[in-house]
């Protein structure tokens, strides 16, 4: 994910100058920048999904510690142990 961010910054700094109307390089760079942004957003979504999964699991375990006699918490922990992403 950090490599995508570095590549995105590098591409934005290396913007070609369009002086004679030939914008092929700028078009290619724009397309690459768009694809990198999509990949970066997708990777960020996966990272947030993993964090959310473990936060949900930690909250279920925390609730079980406070009320250990409730029989539903082991089933709830087992339910959040299998992520849907």
N, C-alpha and C positions, 0 to 999 in steps of 0.2 A: 504494500500500500504506500510505503514511503517512497519507493522507486517511482510509482505513478505520479506522486506529487512532485518529485524532483523533475521528472520528464515534462510535466505540465508547465512548471515554472520555466524550464529551459526553452520550451517551444514558444512561450509567450515573450521571452526576451529576444529570441531570434526571429523576429518578424521581418520578412523580406520587404524591401522597398519596391513599390510598384510605380515606375516612372514612365515606361513605354507602353503600358497597356497589357503587357504579358503578365497575367496574374496566375499562371499555372502553379507556381511555388506557393503562393498565398492560398490558393484553393486546396492544395494538398495539405498544407499546414492547418488550415481551418478544419478540414475533415479529420485529421489526426487529433487535433485538440478536442473535437467533439467526441470522438471515440474514447479518448483517454478520460474525459469527464464522465462518460457513461460507465466505464470500467471502475473509476474511482468511486462513483456513487454506489455501484453494485457491491464493491468490496466493503464500503462503509456500512451498507445494509447488513451484510453478513456479520461484520464485527458487532454491530448493535444488536443483532439477533442473538449472538452468542452471549453477550453481556446480559441481555434481558432474560435469557434462559437460566443462567446461573443466579441472577438476582431473584427470580421466581422460586427457584429451588432453595436458596438460602432463606427466603422469607417463610417457606413452608417448614423448613427445619427449625427456624427460630420459633415459630408458633407451636411446634410440637414440643420444644424444650419447655416452654411456659406451661403447657397443658399436656403432660405425658400420658394421662389416662384416657385421652380422647382417641378412640380407635380409628378415626377417619384420617388422621394425619399421615400414617405410613402409606395409605392408598394414595393420598394427595401427592406425597413425595415421589412415589412410583409413577404417578401420572405426569409429573413435570420432568421426570428423568428421561423421557423420550421426546426430544424436540421435534417440532413440525417443520422446521426450515430445511 
